[in-house]
């Protein structure tokens, strides 16, 4: 695993990614940061936690709508790939965040 840092809402997060995935994860982080900033403008005055939840719901809605319009075999293959890899990445990221909180 390779270590990178991404910045989302002016906060830096260290991540571990598979070799070769560094540029993709930077692009994903920029996409997420942009979405959060757009939501923050739209819901000015709301706490960052609320902005993050609303953004997650918005992104999840987009994903569900895309999946809903996919043929079933593609959807099943995508589910296995996406949710297996995303689940692993999320677990790793959560562990990293917990680790960084415990060291403070």
Helices and strands as residue ranges (DSSP letters): E 2-8, E 11-17, H 22-42, H 48-68, H 72-102
